[in-house]
Amino acid sequence: MIERRAMKRITINRAARLSFGEIHGTHPCMVRDINALGARISTPYYIFADEFVLSFDGHSGIFYCRVVWRKGTLCGVSFLLRRRSPKPANDSGAPADVVRLDRRLVCRGAVFSSDVSA
């Protein structure tokens, strides 16, 4: 098998929970291996969603995930680097927040400006 990952994964075999946008509650899963870019997850069921939230320790560690591959009840996910709204986008014209790892930027019309108060 050809290794295509950018980083080596660490085996952890740790219980976690999945949350899906419109489905209430959380669902059990097992994180088999993980690195800074993604993880391999096993569940007792097939995951149909393309994106979901993975949480550890009662939501103290939360990862926004996108499914990269599926094989039965196993799936590989990549971690998203920005917050995603579980609701459809709002077309009200109100300023939208864009979250970065190093700072928060606020959109005012078509111009992005740094919000140093955050």
Buried (B, 14 or more C-beta within 10 A) or exposed (E): EEEEEEEEBEEBEBEBBBBBEEEEEBBEBBBBBBBEBBBBBBBEEEBEBEBBBBBBEEEEEBBBBBBEEBEEBBBBBBBEEEEEEEEEEEEEEEEEEEEEEEEEBBEEEEEEEEEEEE
